[in-house]
Amino acid sequence: MEAELTLEQYVAQEAWRTATLPRCPEHPEGGCGFCRWGRYRRKEPVECWIARFYCPKRGVTFSLLPDFLAARMPGTLEQVQQAAQAVEQFEQGKAVLEQAAERLRPADEQVQAVELRSAVEWMKRRHRGMVAGLSAVVIALPGLFSGCAATIEAFTARLGKETVLTELRRVAAEHLAEIPTPVGFMPGGGVRQQSKRNRR
């Protein structure tokens, strides 16, 4: 039975130890030598591990990234959404971007930022990734999102839920390989990531 885990539950239960991918995404018929390939560490927002599998035939790994984590970007999808919403509000004249950047950027990353504009760019990167992801979702699922603007506000209204990016991992599950990171898992390098439905 599928079950939703929070980041805290995922860490407390060490869910990466039991995470499983029953078949190779590239060779569902089998015969490629698909096998577990250890794990790797994510340090943000708290330290946790991600299970990894390997396809010898293709020479690629697949990481079982929990639905709440951003792909190829530190932190959670909730943090990405908060940053993207702040940029949207700034563009509408409803927020001061610098104040939002100081409030939202993780403290340990702020140490690395020599000036405030680095924190602002941190937010804008997440906003750009979110816009690209939402635009791809509109194309992939026109029956659900035709005419929907690539904004958190528009998708919240369409989905009826506030956790837009996490919800899209479920709604657009079959299209995540075609949706850019951090929302989807469109390949940008040698490691491809598959969304994991956390199981108890």
PyMOL commands that place a pseudoatom at each C-alpha (Angstrom):
pseudoatom trace, name=CA, resn=MET, resi=1, chain=A, elem=C, hetatm=0, pos=[0.000, 0.000, 0.000]
pseudoatom trace, name=CA, resn=GLU, resi=2, chain=A, elem=C, hetatm=0, pos=[1.349, 3.436, -0.934]
pseudoatom trace, name=CA, resn=ALA, resi=3, chain=A, elem=C, hetatm=0, pos=[1.859, 5.860, 1.928]
pseudoatom trace, name=CA, resn=GLU, resi=4, chain=A, elem=C, hetatm=0, pos=[2.948, 9.478, 2.083]
pseudoatom trace, name=CA, resn=LEU, resi=5, chain=A, elem=C, hetatm=0, pos=[5.962, 10.204, 4.272]
pseudoatom trace, name=CA, resn=THR, resi=6, chain=A, elem=C, hetatm=0, pos=[7.135, 13.600, 5.414]
pseudoatom trace, name=CA, resn=LEU, resi=7, chain=A, elem=C, hetatm=0, pos=[10.838, 14.400, 5.325]
pseudoatom trace, name=CA, resn=GLU, resi=8, chain=A, elem=C, hetatm=0, pos=[11.004, 13.862, 9.083]
pseudoatom trace, name=CA, resn=GLN, resi=9, chain=A, elem=C, hetatm=0, pos=[9.329, 10.436, 8.802]
pseudoatom trace, name=CA, resn=TYR, resi=10, chain=A, elem=C, hetatm=0, pos=[11.559, 9.471, 5.884]
pseudoatom trace, name=CA, resn=VAL, resi=11, chain=A, elem=C, hetatm=0, pos=[14.667, 10.236, 7.946]
pseudoatom trace, name=CA, resn=ALA, resi=12, chain=A, elem=C, hetatm=0, pos=[13.381, 8.708, 11.200]
pseudoatom trace, name=CA, resn=GLN, resi=13, chain=A, elem=C, hetatm=0, pos=[12.364, 5.460, 9.454]
pseudoatom trace, name=CA, resn=GLU, resi=14, chain=A, elem=C, hetatm=0, pos=[15.496, 5.405, 7.275]
pseudoatom trace, name=CA, resn=ALA, resi=15, chain=A, elem=C, hetatm=0, pos=[13.116, 4.700, 4.407]
pseudoatom trace, name=CA, resn=TRP, resi=16, chain=A, elem=C, hetatm=0, pos=[15.936, 4.607, 1.833]
pseudoatom trace, name=CA, resn=ARG, resi=17, chain=A, elem=C, hetatm=0, pos=[16.916, 1.190, 3.223]
pseudoatom trace, name=CA, resn=THR, resi=18, chain=A, elem=C, hetatm=0, pos=[13.652, -0.395, 2.086]
pseudoatom trace, name=CA, resn=ALA, resi=19, chain=A, elem=C, hetatm=0, pos=[13.128, 1.713, -1.045]
pseudoatom trace, name=CA, resn=THR, resi=20, chain=A, elem=C, hetatm=0, pos=[12.809, -0.552, -4.055]
pseudoatom trace, name=CA, resn=LEU, resi=21, chain=A, elem=C, hetatm=0, pos=[12.503, -0.310, -7.820]
pseudoatom trace, name=CA, resn=PRO, resi=22, chain=A, elem=C, hetatm=0, pos=[11.093, -3.643, -9.032]
pseudoatom trace, name=CA, resn=ARG, resi=23, chain=A, elem=C, hetatm=0, pos=[12.213, -3.350, -12.666]
pseudoatom trace, name=CA, resn=CYS, resi=24, chain=A, elem=C, hetatm=0, pos=[14.505, -1.318, -14.851]
pseudoatom trace, name=CA, resn=PRO, resi=25, chain=A, elem=C, hetatm=0, pos=[12.741, 1.748, -16.311]
pseudoatom trace, name=CA, resn=GLU, resi=26, chain=A, elem=C, hetatm=0, pos=[14.704, 1.254, -19.530]
pseudoatom trace, name=CA, resn=HIS, resi=27, chain=A, elem=C, hetatm=0, pos=[14.161, -2.520, -19.779]
pseudoatom trace, name=CA, resn=PRO, resi=28, chain=A, elem=C, hetatm=0, pos=[10.886, -3.444, -18.038]
pseudoatom trace, name=CA, resn=GLU, resi=29, chain=A, elem=C, hetatm=0, pos=[11.057, -6.858, -19.706]
pseudoatom trace, name=CA, resn=GLY, resi=30, chain=A, elem=C, hetatm=0, pos=[14.220, -7.601, -17.691]
pseudoatom trace, name=CA, resn=GLY, resi=31, chain=A, elem=C, hetatm=0, pos=[17.488, -9.203, -18.759]
pseudoatom trace, name=CA, resn=CYS, resi=32, chain=A, elem=C, hetatm=0, pos=[19.690, -6.116, -18.320]
pseudoatom trace, name=CA, resn=GLY, resi=33, chain=A, elem=C, hetatm=0, pos=[21.223, -7.048, -14.963]
pseudoatom trace, name=CA, resn=PHE, resi=34, chain=A, elem=C, hetatm=0, pos=[19.337, -4.302, -13.120]
pseudoatom trace, name=CA, resn=CYS, resi=35, chain=A, elem=C, hetatm=0, pos=[20.483, -4.160, -9.480]
pseudoatom trace, name=CA, resn=ARG, resi=36, chain=A, elem=C, hetatm=0, pos=[20.705, -2.039, -6.351]
pseudoatom trace, name=CA, resn=TRP, resi=37, chain=A, elem=C, hetatm=0, pos=[23.669, 0.339, -6.507]
pseudoatom trace, name=CA, resn=GLY, resi=38, chain=A, elem=C, hetatm=0, pos=[24.072, 1.704, -2.985]
pseudoatom trace, name=CA, resn=ARG, resi=39, chain=A, elem=C, hetatm=0, pos=[22.939, 5.176, -1.981]
pseudoatom trace, name=CA, resn=TYR, resi=40, chain=A, elem=C, hetatm=0, pos=[23.984, 8.801, -1.987]
pseudoatom trace, name=CA, resn=ARG, resi=41, chain=A, elem=C, hetatm=0, pos=[23.623, 11.585, 0.549]
pseudoatom trace, name=CA, resn=ARG, resi=42, chain=A, elem=C, hetatm=0, pos=[21.470, 14.692, 0.404]
pseudoatom trace, name=CA, resn=LYS, resi=43, chain=A, elem=C, hetatm=0, pos=[22.534, 17.325, 2.934]
pseudoatom trace, name=CA, resn=GLU, resi=44, chain=A, elem=C, hetatm=0, pos=[19.682, 19.828, 2.550]
pseudoatom trace, name=CA, resn=PRO, resi=45, chain=A, elem=C, hetatm=0, pos=[17.424, 20.601, 4.315]
pseudoatom trace, name=CA, resn=VAL, resi=46, chain=A, elem=C, hetatm=0, pos=[18.534, 17.774, 6.645]
pseudoatom trace, name=CA, resn=GLU, resi=47, chain=A, elem=C, hetatm=0, pos=[20.886, 14.901, 5.990]
pseudoatom trace, name=CA, resn=CYS, resi=48, chain=A, elem=C, hetatm=0, pos=[19.242, 11.885, 4.402]
pseudoatom trace, name=CA, resn=TRP, resi=49, chain=A, elem=C, hetatm=0, pos=[20.115, 9.171, 1.918]
pseudoatom trace, name=CA, resn=ILE, resi=50, chain=A, elem=C, hetatm=0, pos=[18.681, 8.285, -1.473]
pseudoatom trace, name=CA, resn=ALA, resi=51, chain=A, elem=C, hetatm=0, pos=[18.610, 4.692, -2.779]
pseudoatom trace, name=CA, resn=ARG, resi=52, chain=A, elem=C, hetatm=0, pos=[20.191, 4.157, -6.192]
pseudoatom trace, name=CA, resn=PHE, resi=53, chain=A, elem=C, hetatm=0, pos=[19.869, 1.386, -8.793]
pseudoatom trace, name=CA, resn=TYR, resi=54, chain=A, elem=C, hetatm=0, pos=[22.014, 0.556, -11.817]
pseudoatom trace, name=CA, resn=CYS, resi=55, chain=A, elem=C, hetatm=0, pos=[21.352, -0.682, -15.345]
pseudoatom trace, name=CA, resn=PRO, resi=56, chain=A, elem=C, hetatm=0, pos=[24.581, -2.293, -16.676]
pseudoatom trace, name=CA, resn=LYS, resi=57, chain=A, elem=C, hetatm=0, pos=[23.197, -2.525, -20.199]
pseudoatom trace, name=CA, resn=ARG, resi=58, chain=A, elem=C, hetatm=0, pos=[22.690, 1.230, -20.483]
pseudoatom trace, name=CA, resn=GLY, resi=59, chain=A, elem=C, hetatm=0, pos=[25.359, 2.209, -17.976]
pseudoatom trace, name=CA, resn=VAL, resi=60, chain=A, elem=C, hetatm=0, pos=[23.026, 4.572, -16.094]
pseudoatom trace, name=CA, resn=THR, resi=61, chain=A, elem=C, hetatm=0, pos=[21.834, 4.855, -12.515]
pseudoatom trace, name=CA, resn=PHE, resi=62, chain=A, elem=C, hetatm=0, pos=[18.316, 5.582, -11.274]
pseudoatom trace, name=CA, resn=SER, resi=63, chain=A, elem=C, hetatm=0, pos=[17.772, 7.329, -7.944]
pseudoatom trace, name=CA, resn=LEU, resi=64, chain=A, elem=C, hetatm=0, pos=[14.570, 6.834, -5.970]
pseudoatom trace, name=CA, resn=LEU, resi=65, chain=A, elem=C, hetatm=0, pos=[14.035, 10.450, -5.028]
pseudoatom trace, name=CA, resn=PRO, resi=66, chain=A, elem=C, hetatm=0, pos=[11.198, 10.943, -2.517]
pseudoatom trace, name=CA, resn=ASP, resi=67, chain=A, elem=C, hetatm=0, pos=[8.365, 13.085, -3.854]
pseudoatom trace, name=CA, resn=PHE, resi=68, chain=A, elem=C, hetatm=0, pos=[9.009, 15.911, -1.382]
pseudoatom trace, name=CA, resn=LEU, resi=69, chain=A, elem=C, hetatm=0, pos=[12.621, 16.575, -2.495]
pseudoatom trace, name=CA, resn=ALA, resi=70, chain=A, elem=C, hetatm=0, pos=[13.570, 18.868, -5.355]
pseudoatom trace, name=CA, resn=ALA, resi=71, chain=A, elem=C, hetatm=0, pos=[15.423, 17.159, -8.207]
pseudoatom trace, name=CA, resn=ARG, resi=72, chain=A, elem=C, hetatm=0, pos=[19.014, 18.246, -8.910]
pseudoatom trace, name=CA, resn=MET, resi=73, chain=A, elem=C, hetatm=0, pos=[18.678, 21.108, -6.463]
pseudoatom trace, name=CA, resn=PRO, resi=74, chain=A, elem=C, hetatm=0, pos=[19.194, 21.265, -2.680]
pseudoatom trace, name=CA, resn=GLY, resi=75, chain=A, elem=C, hetatm=0, pos=[16.118, 21.256, -0.479]
pseudoatom trace, name=CA, resn=THR, resi=76, chain=A, elem=C, hetatm=0, pos=[12.476, 20.318, -0.770]
pseudoatom trace, name=CA, resn=LEU, resi=77, chain=A, elem=C, hetatm=0, pos=[9.832, 21.130, -3.369]
pseudoatom trace, name=CA, resn=GLU, resi=78, chain=A, elem=C, hetatm=0, pos=[8.050, 23.114, -0.675]
pseudoatom trace, name=CA, resn=GLN, resi=79, chain=A, elem=C, hetatm=0, pos=[11.116, 25.374, -0.367]
pseudoatom trace, name=CA, resn=VAL, resi=80, chain=A, elem=C, hetatm=0, pos=[11.239, 25.773, -4.147]
pseudoatom trace, name=CA, resn=GLN, resi=81, chain=A, elem=C, hetatm=0, pos=[7.563, 26.699, -4.157]
pseudoatom trace, name=CA, resn=GLN, resi=82, chain=A, elem=C, hetatm=0, pos=[7.997, 29.262, -1.367]
pseudoatom trace, name=CA, resn=ALA, resi=83, chain=A, elem=C, hetatm=0, pos=[10.843, 30.950, -3.256]
pseudoatom trace, name=CA, resn=ALA, resi=84, chain=A, elem=C, hetatm=0, pos=[8.903, 30.899, -6.538]
pseudoatom trace, name=CA, resn=GLN, resi=85, chain=A, elem=C, hetatm=0, pos=[5.805, 32.365, -4.870]
pseudoatom trace, name=CA, resn=ALA, resi=86, chain=A, elem=C, hetatm=0, pos=[7.887, 35.186, -3.387]
pseudoatom trace, name=CA, resn=VAL, resi=87, chain=A, elem=C, hetatm=0, pos=[9.179, 36.069, -6.872]
pseudoatom trace, name=CA, resn=GLU, resi=88, chain=A, elem=C, hetatm=0, pos=[5.599, 35.971, -8.221]
pseudoatom trace, name=CA, resn=GLN, resi=89, chain=A, elem=C, hetatm=0, pos=[4.460, 38.315, -5.452]
pseudoatom trace, name=CA, resn=PHE, resi=90, chain=A, elem=C, hetatm=0, pos=[7.389, 40.629, -6.165]
pseudoatom trace, name=CA, resn=GLU, resi=91, chain=A, elem=C, hetatm=0, pos=[6.412, 40.772, -9.841]
pseudoatom trace, name=CA, resn=GLN, resi=92, chain=A, elem=C, hetatm=0, pos=[2.879, 41.695, -8.774]
pseudoatom trace, name=CA, resn=GLY, resi=93, chain=A, elem=C, hetatm=0, pos=[4.196, 44.432, -6.493]
pseudoatom trace, name=CA, resn=LYS, resi=94, chain=A, elem=C, hetatm=0, pos=[3.117, 42.564, -3.353]
pseudoatom trace, name=CA, resn=ALA, resi=95, chain=A, elem=C, hetatm=0, pos=[6.524, 41.730, -1.850]
pseudoatom trace, name=CA, resn=VAL, resi=96, chain=A, elem=C, hetatm=0, pos=[10.080, 42.996, -1.426]
pseudoatom trace, name=CA, resn=LEU, resi=97, chain=A, elem=C, hetatm=0, pos=[12.355, 40.396, -2.966]
pseudoatom trace, name=CA, resn=GLU, resi=98, chain=A, elem=C, hetatm=0, pos=[15.367, 41.104, -0.755]
pseudoatom trace, name=CA, resn=GLN, resi=99, chain=A, elem=C, hetatm=0, pos=[13.334, 40.669, 2.414]
pseudoatom trace, name=CA, resn=ALA, resi=100, chain=A, elem=C, hetatm=0, pos=[11.883, 37.399, 1.150]
pseudoatom trace, name=CA, resn=ALA, resi=101, chain=A, elem=C, hetatm=0, pos=[15.357, 36.176, 0.170]
pseudoatom trace, name=CA, resn=GLU, resi=102, chain=A, elem=C, hetatm=0, pos=[16.732, 36.829, 3.655]
pseudoatom trace, name=CA, resn=ARG, resi=103, chain=A, elem=C, hetatm=0, pos=[13.764, 35.017, 5.187]
pseudoatom trace, name=CA, resn=LEU, resi=104, chain=A, elem=C, hetatm=0, pos=[13.618, 31.988, 2.864]
pseudoatom trace, name=CA, resn=ARG, resi=105, chain=A, elem=C, hetatm=0, pos=[17.207, 31.130, 2.003]
pseudoatom trace, name=CA, resn=PRO, resi=106, chain=A, elem=C, hetatm=0, pos=[18.546, 28.410, 4.383]
pseudoatom trace, name=CA, resn=ALA, resi=107, chain=A, elem=C, hetatm=0, pos=[20.916, 29.783, 7.033]
pseudoatom trace, name=CA, resn=ASP, resi=108, chain=A, elem=C, hetatm=0, pos=[23.820, 27.501, 6.089]
pseudoatom trace, name=CA, resn=GLU, resi=109, chain=A, elem=C, hetatm=0, pos=[23.602, 28.709, 2.469]
pseudoatom trace, name=CA, resn=GLN, resi=110, chain=A, elem=C, hetatm=0, pos=[23.519, 32.332, 3.584]
pseudoatom trace, name=CA, resn=VAL, resi=111, chain=A, elem=C, hetatm=0, pos=[27.021, 31.896, 4.977]
pseudoatom trace, name=CA, resn=GLN, resi=112, chain=A, elem=C, hetatm=0, pos=[28.231, 31.278, 1.427]
pseudoatom trace, name=CA, resn=ALA, resi=113, chain=A, elem=C, hetatm=0, pos=[26.471, 34.354, 0.073]
pseudoatom trace, name=CA, resn=VAL, resi=114, chain=A, elem=C, hetatm=0, pos=[28.813, 37.332, 0.234]
pseudoatom trace, name=CA, resn=GLU, resi=115, chain=A, elem=C, hetatm=0, pos=[26.003, 39.749, -0.544]
pseudoatom trace, name=CA, resn=LEU, resi=116, chain=A, elem=C, hetatm=0, pos=[22.230, 39.923, -0.640]
pseudoatom trace, name=CA, resn=ARG, resi=117, chain=A, elem=C, hetatm=0, pos=[21.998, 39.709, -4.426]
pseudoatom trace, name=CA, resn=SER, resi=118, chain=A, elem=C, hetatm=0, pos=[23.316, 36.124, -4.164]
pseudoatom trace, name=CA, resn=ALA, resi=119, chain=A, elem=C, hetatm=0, pos=[20.288, 35.247, -2.036]
pseudoatom trace, name=CA, resn=VAL, resi=120, chain=A, elem=C, hetatm=0, pos=[17.984, 36.973, -4.532]
pseudoatom trace, name=CA, resn=GLU, resi=121, chain=A, elem=C, hetatm=0, pos=[19.521, 34.981, -7.396]
pseudoatom trace, name=CA, resn=TRP, resi=122, chain=A, elem=C, hetatm=0, pos=[19.008, 31.812, -5.299]
pseudoatom trace, name=CA, resn=MET, resi=123, chain=A, elem=C, hetatm=0, pos=[15.287, 32.572, -5.347]
pseudoatom trace, name=CA, resn=LYS, resi=124, chain=A, elem=C, hetatm=0, pos=[15.184, 33.485, -9.023]
pseudoatom trace, name=CA, resn=ARG, resi=125, chain=A, elem=C, hetatm=0, pos=[16.846, 30.190, -10.009]
pseudoatom trace, name=CA, resn=ARG, resi=126, chain=A, elem=C, hetatm=0, pos=[14.091, 28.313, -8.234]
pseudoatom trace, name=CA, resn=HIS, resi=127, chain=A, elem=C, hetatm=0, pos=[11.456, 30.476, -9.868]
pseudoatom trace, name=CA, resn=ARG, resi=128, chain=A, elem=C, hetatm=0, pos=[12.895, 29.822, -13.341]
pseudoatom trace, name=CA, resn=GLY, resi=129, chain=A, elem=C, hetatm=0, pos=[12.964, 26.071, -12.669]
pseudoatom trace, name=CA, resn=MET, resi=130, chain=A, elem=C, hetatm=0, pos=[9.393, 26.161, -11.419]
pseudoatom trace, name=CA, resn=VAL, resi=131, chain=A, elem=C, hetatm=0, pos=[8.149, 28.088, -14.472]
pseudoatom trace, name=CA, resn=ALA, resi=132, chain=A, elem=C, hetatm=0, pos=[9.861, 25.619, -16.822]
pseudoatom trace, name=CA, resn=GLY, resi=133, chain=A, elem=C, hetatm=0, pos=[8.350, 22.699, -14.924]
pseudoatom trace, name=CA, resn=LEU, resi=134, chain=A, elem=C, hetatm=0, pos=[4.817, 24.101, -14.870]
pseudoatom trace, name=CA, resn=SER, resi=135, chain=A, elem=C, hetatm=0, pos=[5.005, 25.006, -18.558]
pseudoatom trace, name=CA, resn=ALA, resi=136, chain=A, elem=C, hetatm=0, pos=[5.982, 21.420, -19.374]
pseudoatom trace, name=CA, resn=VAL, resi=137, chain=A, elem=C, hetatm=0, pos=[3.102, 20.082, -17.256]
pseudoatom trace, name=CA, resn=VAL, resi=138, chain=A, elem=C, hetatm=0, pos=[0.625, 22.224, -19.244]
pseudoatom trace, name=CA, resn=ILE, resi=139, chain=A, elem=C, hetatm=0, pos=[1.948, 20.667, -22.470]
pseudoatom trace, name=CA, resn=ALA, resi=140, chain=A, elem=C, hetatm=0, pos=[2.063, 17.111, -21.086]
pseudoatom trace, name=CA, resn=LEU, resi=141, chain=A, elem=C, hetatm=0, pos=[-1.440, 17.215, -19.560]
pseudoatom trace, name=CA, resn=PRO, resi=142, chain=A, elem=C, hetatm=0, pos=[-3.560, 19.580, -21.679]
pseudoatom trace, name=CA, resn=GLY, resi=143, chain=A, elem=C, hetatm=0, pos=[-6.763, 17.930, -20.524]
pseudoatom trace, name=CA, resn=LEU, resi=144, chain=A, elem=C, hetatm=0, pos=[-6.083, 19.077, -16.973]
pseudoatom trace, name=CA, resn=PHE, resi=145, chain=A, elem=C, hetatm=0, pos=[-4.092, 22.254, -17.434]
pseudoatom trace, name=CA, resn=SER, resi=146, chain=A, elem=C, hetatm=0, pos=[-4.958, 23.767, -20.824]
pseudoatom trace, name=CA, resn=GLY, resi=147, chain=A, elem=C, hetatm=0, pos=[-4.901, 27.557, -20.548]
pseudoatom trace, name=CA, resn=CYS, resi=148, chain=A, elem=C, hetatm=0, pos=[-3.324, 27.456, -17.090]
pseudoatom trace, name=CA, resn=ALA, resi=149, chain=A, elem=C, hetatm=0, pos=[-0.598, 30.052, -16.537]
pseudoatom trace, name=CA, resn=ALA, resi=150, chain=A, elem=C, hetatm=0, pos=[2.775, 28.750, -15.309]
pseudoatom trace, name=CA, resn=THR, resi=151, chain=A, elem=C, hetatm=0, pos=[2.361, 30.239, -11.841]
pseudoatom trace, name=CA, resn=ILE, resi=152, chain=A, elem=C, hetatm=0, pos=[1.828, 28.797, -8.387]
pseudoatom trace, name=CA, resn=GLU, resi=153, chain=A, elem=C, hetatm=0, pos=[-1.310, 30.932, -8.037]
pseudoatom trace, name=CA, resn=ALA, resi=154, chain=A, elem=C, hetatm=0, pos=[-2.885, 29.529, -11.218]
pseudoatom trace, name=CA, resn=PHE, resi=155, chain=A, elem=C, hetatm=0, pos=[-1.983, 25.921, -10.446]
pseudoatom trace, name=CA, resn=THR, resi=156, chain=A, elem=C, hetatm=0, pos=[-3.249, 26.249, -6.870]
pseudoatom trace, name=CA, resn=ALA, resi=157, chain=A, elem=C, hetatm=0, pos=[-6.613, 27.335, -8.244]
pseudoatom trace, name=CA, resn=ARG, resi=158, chain=A, elem=C, hetatm=0, pos=[-6.667, 24.523, -10.815]
pseudoatom trace, name=CA, resn=LEU, resi=159, chain=A, elem=C, hetatm=0, pos=[-5.578, 21.756, -8.423]
pseudoatom trace, name=CA, resn=GLY, resi=160, chain=A, elem=C, hetatm=0, pos=[-7.424, 23.014, -5.368]
pseudoatom trace, name=CA, resn=LYS, resi=161, chain=A, elem=C, hetatm=0, pos=[-4.322, 22.332, -3.284]
pseudoatom trace, name=CA, resn=GLU, resi=162, chain=A, elem=C, hetatm=0, pos=[-1.600, 24.583, -1.907]
pseudoatom trace, name=CA, resn=THR, resi=163, chain=A, elem=C, hetatm=0, pos=[1.261, 22.081, -2.151]
pseudoatom trace, name=CA, resn=VAL, resi=164, chain=A, elem=C, hetatm=0, pos=[1.377, 22.465, -5.930]
pseudoatom trace, name=CA, resn=LEU, resi=165, chain=A, elem=C, hetatm=0, pos=[4.818, 21.091, -6.814]
pseudoatom trace, name=CA, resn=THR, resi=166, chain=A, elem=C, hetatm=0, pos=[4.551, 18.030, -4.583]
pseudoatom trace, name=CA, resn=GLU, resi=167, chain=A, elem=C, hetatm=0, pos=[1.054, 17.338, -5.892]
pseudoatom trace, name=CA, resn=LEU, resi=168, chain=A, elem=C, hetatm=0, pos=[2.325, 17.504, -9.482]
pseudoatom trace, name=CA, resn=ARG, resi=169, chain=A, elem=C, hetatm=0, pos=[4.756, 14.671, -8.760]
pseudoatom trace, name=CA, resn=ARG, resi=170, chain=A, elem=C, hetatm=0, pos=[1.651, 12.504, -8.344]
pseudoatom trace, name=CA, resn=VAL, resi=171, chain=A, elem=C, hetatm=0, pos=[-0.614, 14.036, -10.991]
pseudoatom trace, name=CA, resn=ALA, resi=172, chain=A, elem=C, hetatm=0, pos=[2.077, 14.009, -13.684]
pseudoatom trace, name=CA, resn=ALA, resi=173, chain=A, elem=C, hetatm=0, pos=[3.850, 10.837, -12.529]
pseudoatom trace, name=CA, resn=GLU, resi=174, chain=A, elem=C, hetatm=0, pos=[3.940, 9.266, -15.998]
pseudoatom trace, name=CA, resn=HIS, resi=175, chain=A, elem=C, hetatm=0, pos=[5.504, 12.386, -17.523]
pseudoatom trace, name=CA, resn=LEU, resi=176, chain=A, elem=C, hetatm=0, pos=[8.200, 13.265, -14.974]
pseudoatom trace, name=CA, resn=ALA, resi=177, chain=A, elem=C, hetatm=0, pos=[11.038, 12.273, -17.324]
pseudoatom trace, name=CA, resn=GLU, resi=178, chain=A, elem=C, hetatm=0, pos=[9.768, 14.963, -19.739]
pseudoatom trace, name=CA, resn=ILE, resi=179, chain=A, elem=C, hetatm=0, pos=[9.392, 17.703, -17.116]
pseudoatom trace, name=CA, resn=PRO, resi=180, chain=A, elem=C, hetatm=0, pos=[12.458, 19.799, -16.206]
pseudoatom trace, name=CA, resn=THR, resi=181, chain=A, elem=C, hetatm=0, pos=[14.001, 19.742, -12.751]
pseudoatom trace, name=CA, resn=PRO, resi=182, chain=A, elem=C, hetatm=0, pos=[13.422, 20.566, -9.965]
pseudoatom trace, name=CA, resn=VAL, resi=183, chain=A, elem=C, hetatm=0, pos=[9.752, 19.613, -10.513]
pseudoatom trace, name=CA, resn=GLY, resi=184, chain=A, elem=C, hetatm=0, pos=[10.334, 16.681, -12.861]
pseudoatom trace, name=CA, resn=PHE, resi=185, chain=A, elem=C, hetatm=0, pos=[13.380, 14.575, -13.680]
pseudoatom trace, name=CA, resn=MET, resi=186, chain=A, elem=C, hetatm=0, pos=[14.320, 15.605, -17.222]
pseudoatom trace, name=CA, resn=PRO, resi=187, chain=A, elem=C, hetatm=0, pos=[17.904, 14.315, -17.604]
pseudoatom trace, name=CA, resn=GLY, resi=188, chain=A, elem=C, hetatm=0, pos=[20.608, 16.896, -17.330]
pseudoatom trace, name=CA, resn=GLY, resi=189, chain=A, elem=C, hetatm=0, pos=[23.518, 14.547, -16.817]
pseudoatom trace, name=CA, resn=GLY, resi=190, chain=A, elem=C, hetatm=0, pos=[24.442, 10.933, -16.246]
pseudoatom trace, name=CA, resn=VAL, resi=191, chain=A, elem=C, hetatm=0, pos=[22.087, 10.236, -13.343]
pseudoatom trace, name=CA, resn=ARG, resi=192, chain=A, elem=C, hetatm=0, pos=[18.364, 9.955, -14.028]
pseudoatom trace, name=CA, resn=GLN, resi=193, chain=A, elem=C, hetatm=0, pos=[15.924, 10.196, -11.156]
pseudoatom trace, name=CA, resn=GLN, resi=194, chain=A, elem=C, hetatm=0, pos=[12.641, 8.388, -10.740]
pseudoatom trace, name=CA, resn=SER, resi=195, chain=A, elem=C, hetatm=0, pos=[9.966, 9.584, -8.335]
pseudoatom trace, name=CA, resn=LYS, resi=196, chain=A, elem=C, hetatm=0, pos=[9.501, 7.272, -5.370]
pseudoatom trace, name=CA, resn=ARG, resi=197, chain=A, elem=C, hetatm=0, pos=[6.155, 6.574, -3.765]
pseudoatom trace, name=CA, resn=ASN, resi=198, chain=A, elem=C, hetatm=0, pos=[7.255, 6.086, -0.152]
pseudoatom trace, name=CA, resn=ARG, resi=199, chain=A, elem=C, hetatm=0, pos=[6.035, 2.831, 1.309]
pseudoatom trace, name=CA, resn=ARG, resi=200, chain=A, elem=C, hetatm=0, pos=[5.764, 1.933, 4.966]
for i in range(1, 200): cmd.bond("trace and resi %d" % i, "trace and resi %d" % (i + 1))
show_as sticks, trace
zoom trace
